[in-house]
């Protein structure tokens, strides 16, 4: 297939620039500061974990990157350029799609829509299109339920289909919103292994949000840690440290490493600080 | 055959007009209906029928074709629902309910004025329950134009509409203008409801919109196939309703014919019930089951072989034991 120079330019350009650059982004919603001067970059093929407790601003940050939320300040660059409206260069995987089991949308249909869902008109049945969809379903190990209705699939199966939907347009960056939240441990590990393989094999950068980082430690190149609207970014060793997280949370935090797992623990003076009491999903554990 | 098609069925002009307009209305309602069910907007569809009632009765009051009133008010209602917040899933019921209430009040006023001030004594009957046998052939061109607009809109929006119906954020992340797509769909819905109101009455048009679509969606996993099935079912029940109503004039002596709208709505309901029968579901649903199990089999072939070997070595008949 002859490649036009227009098609080649962004690819060549991308090898020199970061795939994603979040530059001093701040967002306020309803008078509340959700993100405060957040900056980080993601390089090609990097697996980045976006870690933070519920309400830390993970979803808002992903929405800003996707262009669904306008940042009050700062900017988002994709491969060094401002985001264009209709772009297939960012794939998005929501946690779950709420489809009724009665809805006749098959896994195969949703993956096909990943290819050309933003275009007007009806898709013409073509062997090439079908082959691409089949290939992508195979890549995420979703052939078994290719013809099943989305509404009938389990959380892990839906994740695979949504990942195939996002990947079929060959994005440079894949964003996943809490993909592990609704999955049991084994399905979660399968999804992480699948994503890791994709990142390595196709050099697709992955930014995955989660409130618990331990499952991601073996595959994560970098971490963006969100707390109180502020972010710290770098390798796990650079970020998940007592001094860095203490600065982020604004109160003393200890980081313990036990059998290759990381446990983030609030310091003793935290007990009296009711205002920032974390909820049950917070990675911070009270110790008395 | 003469007892199936009573005398004069094929030569009667009112029957011709009823078959043409009813058929077109059924096609548009079925196509738009599939997406209405897919998007979970049946309630919005029903609210638009009430808005259409107000439009149709208002049109009679000023002496223009009810169809223009049905569609005109339907489009205004769709716009109002969008403005109030029908695009937000949580705002949907609220926006729909407010517009529905206002429109029904207006319809009550217009119908009252129709029957008291005008000479149109049958207005309530005509608007609410339809009068497909009294339609003027001159309505056909405008019906055709509206139907092309509505079906053309759905065809143009097909892929973005499917994506936005699956997940709004998923579509918006791909650059689909989600709100514009939703507004376009609501406009097509308003036109479909208007056409259906002309055929079987404003109040009953929900049946032609939702019934064939819901029936088709029970029968197939494919959206394309569901569209075809919904059109076949919609046109089928409409034409069958027209035929039965015509024939009933001859079958029931000393009485009027059974109203065509009641027959069509009754047939829609029967079709929906039939689609739930185990035999019919098995017939159309088998393909999916096969696909899944075949793939399962391929994946588990190793285990399958070893378990078969185990059965064989057990040997439940003397002969098999001897052979092995």
Interface residues (C-beta under 8 A of the other chain):
Chain A: X63 X66 X67 X68 X85 X86 X87 X88 X90 X92 X94 X97 X98 X99 X100 X102 X103 X104 X105 X106 X109 X110 X113 X116 X117 X118 X119 X120 X121 X122 X123 X143 X144 X145 X146 X147 X148 X149 X150 X162 X165
Chain B: X37 X38 X40 X155 X156 X157 X158 X159 X160 X162 X163 X166 X167 X169 X170 X171 X172 X173 X174 X175 X176 X217 X218 X220 X221 X222 X223 X226 X287 X288 X291 X292 X295 X296 X299
